[in-house]
Every structure is written in C-alpha cells, then in structure tokens.
Amino acid sequence: MKILNGSEIAGYIKERQAKQVRALRQSWKIIPHLAIVQMGEHHVINKYAKLKSAYGEDILIEVDVIDTTAADIVEKIEKLNEDENVHGIIVQLPLADKVLTEKALAAVAPEKDIDGLGGKSAYIPATVSAIDWLLSGYNIELTGKKIAIIGKGKLVGAPLAKLWRSAGLDVTICDTKTPDLSAEIKASDVIVTATGVPGLIKSDMLRSDAVVVDAGTASLNGKIVGDLADDVRSRQDLIMTPITGGVGPLTVSALFDNVITAAQRIANKKGQQDIKHDAISVK
C-alpha cells in the first residue's frame, strides 16, 4: 500500500509561507490576519479552529476566533469586511441551519472569502486545492484516467469537478443516490470521496491499484471519521490517504496560502501607489 501523506507536503509549504509572511511584515509592514467566525460549542468545530490558530501562530499570521449567534453572524461578518486589518474571513462549518449557512457565506466579501465558498470568491476552496496538491505532490497522473468524485457538495465535490473538468480530465461526479454507485467506483482509477457518510466506500467497490482520497469528515462515537470502511484500510494494493494526515493538513495550508495571497494583494496596491507617488514627485 502506498500512503498519500499530506503532512509531509504541508511541512514544505509551511516553510515557504513563513518566509512570505516575514517579507510582508518586514518590507510592507503588513500583518496577515485571519478571522474565523463560529457558532456554538462542538468538538469537531473547536478542533479545526484550534488547528488553524496553531498553524497561523507558527507562520506569524494573526488568527482571531470569533464566537457568535444566529442572530448576529451576518452583522459580525459585515464588520469584519470593513476592517482593513482583516485579510481573510472564514465561517467555520457546519452550521445547523442550511439557510443561515448560505446567508453567512454570501455575506463574506469576495476579496476576503479565502474559503472560496461564497459564490463570488476570488479563491479556489481550500480542500480542493489540498486534493490537487496532494496528488501532484505524489506524481499521481490524472490525464487519461477515469476519475470518480463521490459527493456533490460546494465544499469539495462540485468545485473539484469544475477544476478538473476545466483541465480536460475525465470526471464523473456521484453521490449516495447514484444508481449502482458501486459499479461506478469500481470502474474508476481515481476516487475522491467527500460525502461525510462513515464507511460508505467498501473494499469490494475498489479495483486493484486504485487511488483513493478520503476527504469526508463526520463525527461517529466522539471520533472524527472519513468515508472509507475499515476493510479498505487492510488492502495492500491501493494508493490512499491515511486515516489522519491526508487531505486535512494540506487544506489548512491552502487556506493560509489564500490569506497570504489576500495580504500580498494589499502590498501590491501599496507598491503601485508608491510608484504613482514617485512619478508625481518627479514631475
């Protein structure tokens, strides 16, 4: 079995990001700043918020976790939109109310929507970038391969299918309602699953030498689990992500890459303003 270890790749990315943040701080006096807006106490949500806070601290990006309520979440986001010192905003999902989720995501200004979920964001969703980086980092060739994406959500499935189809790849997107899902998966060389249904993908669905990326997350008996059944993990003829340390670490890396990009755009504007000022002075 070959393991697709996202933690190893994330380590290299983190070093590069730390250098970029130092340059922004030293050359432009810009301190990249991420705001995480969350509702309620849930161990999965809290875990991800803590992971992001720790990552930001490591590379000197400021991270604020802002607790709010359903009544105040949109107003909180709008205030963060107006704060020039905040470069990126994410709404920590999931929220219990689907309608509120859509309102909250839509409220984030496109230039600060570093999760890429608001519909008009300038950024690719972090998990999508993470999956793309992971496969590229392990030299997994996608051209000419039959790819199945399980899950049509806006966080992973839909944007990943769009990205890969735009690159000319052969992508079929399925979900738990797809007729004969098992046959569709069995016919595929590369499977990315992101349904949040524990144990959905079973060993007998997968062909030998398949590449399997588990990007599903759910809480089961107090543990965070993916979409792969236990019997898949015993296979020695697959290339797959581990139980932990696969897509997750790279998702955090991709998220902070977008924060750095947002801050860099501010630096670029400053640079352009300085050039204009110098030109006026010369005249």
Wavefront OBJ file of the C-alpha trace (Angstrom):
o trace
v 0.000 0.000 0.000
v 1.203 3.500 -0.813
v 0.131 6.226 1.611
v -0.581 9.766 0.398
v 0.798 11.677 3.366
v -0.341 15.275 3.234
v 1.561 16.179 6.398
v 4.926 15.772 4.650
v 3.975 18.068 1.770
v 2.383 20.564 4.182
v 5.698 20.860 6.017
v 7.449 22.169 2.894
v 4.596 24.545 2.131
v 4.674 25.871 5.676
v 8.352 26.796 5.384
v 7.665 28.735 2.198
v 4.689 30.500 3.767
v 6.682 31.557 6.829
v 9.195 33.290 4.535
v 6.387 35.039 2.643
v 4.809 36.306 5.867
v 8.164 37.607 7.131
v 8.586 39.507 3.882
v 5.120 41.046 4.194
v 5.807 42.086 7.778
v 9.317 43.449 7.174
v 9.008 45.014 3.730
v 5.411 46.215 3.769
v 4.528 46.362 7.482
v 1.522 44.156 6.715
v 0.499 41.559 9.299
v -1.687 38.931 7.588
v -4.833 38.425 9.636
v -7.485 35.685 9.512
v -10.862 35.858 11.276
v -12.713 32.594 11.993
v -16.419 33.069 12.699
v -18.042 30.168 14.510
v -21.285 29.317 16.274
v -21.832 27.022 19.234
v -19.665 24.533 21.076
v -18.943 21.435 19.013
v -15.791 19.381 19.416
v -15.228 18.982 15.653
v -15.617 22.720 15.028
v -13.427 23.595 18.005
v -10.737 21.162 16.899
v -10.474 22.679 13.431
v -10.457 26.227 14.804
v -7.607 25.309 17.172
v -5.621 23.667 14.374
v -5.910 26.802 12.267
v -4.972 29.057 15.167
v -1.861 26.974 15.885
v -0.841 26.951 12.216
v -1.226 30.727 11.986
v 0.899 31.201 15.091
v 3.658 29.069 13.573
v 3.951 31.252 10.470
v 3.167 34.576 12.225
v -0.317 35.076 10.806
v -2.754 36.521 13.331
v -5.873 34.393 13.836
v -8.974 35.513 15.748
v -11.744 33.033 16.587
v -14.991 34.937 16.919
v -17.958 33.250 18.609
v -21.358 34.479 17.546
v -25.049 33.580 17.363
v -27.510 33.024 14.542
v -28.955 36.493 15.144
v -25.587 38.250 14.940
v -23.465 36.240 12.497
v -24.161 38.301 9.371
v -23.568 41.587 11.211
v -20.280 40.255 12.625
v -19.135 39.258 9.139
v -20.059 42.648 7.675
v -17.966 44.409 10.336
v -15.013 42.162 9.512
v -15.472 43.023 5.830
v -14.966 46.679 6.725
v -11.890 46.061 8.880
v -8.834 46.832 6.749
v -6.613 44.829 9.103
v -8.518 41.594 8.389
v -7.390 39.932 5.157
v -9.348 36.693 5.282
v -12.661 35.559 6.787
v -13.990 32.035 7.124
v -17.263 30.759 8.516
v -16.414 27.586 10.410
v -18.765 24.930 9.088
v -21.027 23.164 9.589
v -23.825 25.413 10.804
v -27.022 23.642 11.779
v -29.261 25.852 9.630
v -28.774 25.482 5.851
v -30.432 28.827 5.057
v -28.252 30.615 7.621
v -25.192 28.917 6.171
v -25.947 30.352 2.736
v -26.577 33.829 4.175
v -23.363 33.774 6.208
v -21.199 32.575 3.320
v -22.740 35.111 0.945
v -22.052 37.905 3.451
v -18.272 37.431 3.281
v -16.671 39.960 0.910
v -15.307 38.144 -2.208
v -11.783 39.509 -1.680
v -11.780 38.110 1.882
v -13.586 34.845 1.130
v -10.451 32.728 1.408
v -12.500 29.530 1.842
v -13.921 30.091 -1.640
v -17.485 29.215 -0.646
v -19.437 32.425 -1.182
v -20.094 32.063 -4.893
v -18.126 35.165 -5.943
v -14.851 34.393 -4.197
v -11.543 35.015 -5.940
v -10.135 31.840 -4.383
v -10.311 28.108 -5.026
v -11.817 26.313 -1.992
v -9.017 25.164 0.301
v -9.924 21.462 0.303
v -9.998 21.436 -3.492
v -6.505 22.919 -3.661
v -5.376 20.445 -0.998
v -6.514 17.419 -3.019
v -4.926 18.781 -6.176
v -1.633 19.487 -4.352
v -1.640 16.070 -2.691
v -1.953 14.120 -5.929
v 0.514 16.375 -7.725
v 2.988 16.061 -4.849
v 2.985 12.277 -5.216
v 3.156 12.452 -9.031
v -0.266 10.870 -9.481
v -1.061 11.349 -13.173
v -4.716 12.208 -13.778
v -4.671 12.684 -17.540
v -6.174 9.687 -19.293
v -7.571 8.290 -16.029
v -11.225 7.715 -15.153
v -11.978 9.811 -12.066
v -14.980 9.452 -9.752
v -15.822 12.195 -7.258
v -18.305 10.996 -4.636
v -20.247 13.891 -3.144
v -21.667 16.953 -4.892
v -21.200 19.477 -2.090
v -19.995 23.033 -2.606
v -17.080 22.491 -0.222
v -15.351 19.729 -2.217
v -17.239 17.760 -4.850
v -18.728 20.462 -7.072
v -15.694 22.817 -7.170
v -13.208 19.949 -7.574
v -15.185 18.562 -10.516
v -15.247 22.030 -12.071
v -11.485 22.485 -11.617
v -10.567 19.110 -13.068
v -13.051 19.259 -15.929
v -11.657 22.663 -16.897
v -8.275 20.898 -17.170
v -9.791 18.384 -19.593
v -9.916 15.458 -17.170
v -12.474 12.624 -17.341
v -14.576 13.252 -14.231
v -17.819 11.633 -13.116
v -19.474 13.148 -10.063
v -21.727 10.891 -7.978
v -23.448 10.813 -4.616
v -25.200 8.315 -2.365
v -28.275 8.419 -4.658
v -26.353 7.473 -7.810
v -27.732 4.246 -9.330
v -25.173 1.442 -8.913
v -22.639 3.634 -7.166
v -20.522 0.567 -6.512
v -20.097 -0.144 -10.233
v -19.190 3.489 -10.947
v -16.470 3.407 -8.295
v -15.189 0.001 -9.421
v -14.727 1.340 -12.953
v -12.632 4.308 -11.788
v -8.865 4.679 -11.499
v -9.025 7.619 -9.080
v -11.712 8.053 -6.417
v -12.180 11.165 -4.302
v -14.891 10.781 -1.689
v -16.326 13.649 0.338
v -19.802 12.681 1.499
v -19.411 12.642 5.283
v -21.075 9.204 5.368
v -18.922 6.941 7.576
v -17.966 3.636 5.944
v -19.670 4.422 2.622
v -16.781 3.182 0.463
v -16.149 -0.531 0.994
v -13.310 -2.734 -0.191
v -15.329 -4.622 -2.808
v -16.077 -1.332 -4.590
v -12.422 -0.646 -5.388
v -10.308 -2.075 -8.177
v -6.712 -3.068 -7.581
v -4.200 -0.182 -7.772
v -6.938 2.457 -7.427
v -6.007 5.849 -5.986
v -8.365 6.721 -3.142
v -8.582 10.147 -1.499
v -10.852 10.297 1.551
v -11.899 13.912 2.125
v -15.062 13.051 4.037
v -15.434 14.083 7.663
v -18.079 13.095 10.165
v -18.357 12.576 13.902
v -19.001 8.982 14.982
v -19.000 7.959 18.642
v -16.951 11.029 19.527
v -14.346 10.435 16.809
v -13.760 12.219 13.514
v -14.025 9.630 10.733
v -13.953 9.564 6.947
v -15.916 7.825 4.192
v -13.750 4.681 3.932
v -14.837 1.467 5.643
v -12.354 -0.362 7.850
v -11.915 -3.188 5.336
v -10.455 -0.737 2.820
v -7.591 0.039 5.198
v -6.422 -3.580 5.174
v -5.850 -3.557 1.404
v -2.217 -3.596 0.261
v -2.913 -2.951 -3.442
v -4.275 0.586 -3.134
v -2.824 4.090 -3.075
v -4.750 6.005 -0.431
v -4.822 8.753 2.152
v -4.234 7.732 5.787
v -6.895 7.904 8.494
v -5.355 11.211 9.623
v -2.743 13.393 7.948
v -4.024 13.090 4.387
v -6.060 15.948 2.941
v -6.544 17.773 6.263
v -3.052 19.242 6.758
v -2.944 20.473 3.174
v -6.403 22.015 3.497
v -5.095 24.182 6.318
v -2.011 25.025 4.233
v -4.166 26.010 1.260
v -6.373 28.155 3.468
v -3.377 30.112 4.733
v -1.979 30.356 1.215
v -5.146 32.272 0.344
v -4.708 34.544 3.390
v -1.161 35.316 2.255
v -2.391 35.993 -1.284
v -5.011 38.403 0.077
v -2.371 40.244 2.110
v 0.014 40.259 -0.860
v -2.642 41.990 -2.950
v -2.679 44.796 -0.386
v 1.122 45.003 -0.626
v 0.886 45.165 -4.415
v -1.572 48.044 -4.182
v 0.794 49.855 -1.812
v 3.607 49.300 -4.265
v 1.545 50.731 -7.122
v 0.601 53.740 -5.007
v 4.274 54.314 -4.149
v 5.188 54.199 -7.839
v 2.451 56.733 -8.669
v 3.616 58.961 -5.814
v 7.215 58.806 -7.033
v 6.107 59.656 -10.566
v 4.183 62.684 -9.314
v 7.191 63.794 -7.251
v 9.468 63.591 -10.270
v 7.108 65.764 -12.272
l 1 2 3 4 5 6 7 8 9 10 11 12 13 14 15 16 17 18 19 20 21 22 23 24 25 26 27 28 29 30 31 32 33 34 35 36 37 38 39 40 41 42 43 44 45 46 47 48 49 50 51 52 53 54 55 56 57 58 59 60 61 62 63 64 65 66 67 68 69 70 71 72 73 74 75 76 77 78 79 80 81 82 83 84 85 86 87 88 89 90 91 92 93 94 95 96 97 98 99 100 101 102 103 104 105 106 107 108 109 110 111 112 113 114 115 116 117 118 119 120 121 122 123 124 125 126 127 128 129 130 131 132 133 134 135 136 137 138 139 140 141 142 143 144 145 146 147 148 149 150 151 152 153 154 155 156 157 158 159 160 161 162 163 164 165 166 167 168 169 170 171 172 173 174 175 176 177 178 179 180 181 182 183 184 185 186 187 188 189 190 191 192 193 194 195 196 197 198 199 200 201 202 203 204 205 206 207 208 209 210 211 212 213 214 215 216 217 218 219 220 221 222 223 224 225 226 227 228 229 230 231 232 233 234 235 236 237 238 239 240 241 242 243 244 245 246 247 248 249 250 251 252 253 254 255 256 257 258 259 260 261 262 263 264 265 266 267 268 269 270 271 272 273 274 275 276 277 278 279 280 281 282 283
